[in-house]
Amino acid sequence: METALIIGLLGFAFASSITPGPNNMMLMASGANFGMGRTVPHLVGISVGFAVMIVLVGFGLAQLFELYPVLHRVLAVVAAVYMTWLAWKIATAAPVMNDAEATGRPMTFLQAALFQWVNPKAWAMALTTVTVYMPETLGALAPVIVALLFQIAGVPCMVAWAVLGVGMRRFLTTAGRLRVFNGVMGGLLVLSIWPMLV
């Protein structure tokens, strides 16, 4: 694989992974509400789920969208409905002031992995990665190699968002502040999907 292509892929992976989006908003909210330890399965689920998405798109799933353009609209509607529901759950979550009171549950590994399939930003990132940065010279292994390279730059970005949420815990020391934070995170989650849907 050409060095220039690898550098380009890593740059795209970093830029698209560090910017706000549904995954990052939810990781920050999870870090603030549940701490880093309980957020790790969520983070790993995103990473694995997105890597699987890149591989499947690379093996031809993207052609379905070319053959059936209506799938774009169906995905957009499903994503909007599901993510609006998730935003509502985040915004109305009961404040958890310490681990002993933690009755809420962070997103699981499987939930986070499956979430990628209704995440418009994940679809845009996967399609761009495969169409722009996947060299045909690598043959059948190309999607796997590209997915692994994407993780090198993408995973540290997700960790940073979760750590940012954990860092905010010291300011979210009252139920009122945590309610406001969760409301803002729910609103930002909704706002993060609309530019990708229109």
Salt bridges, closest charged atoms under 4 A:
ASP99 OD1 - ARG169 NH2 3.77
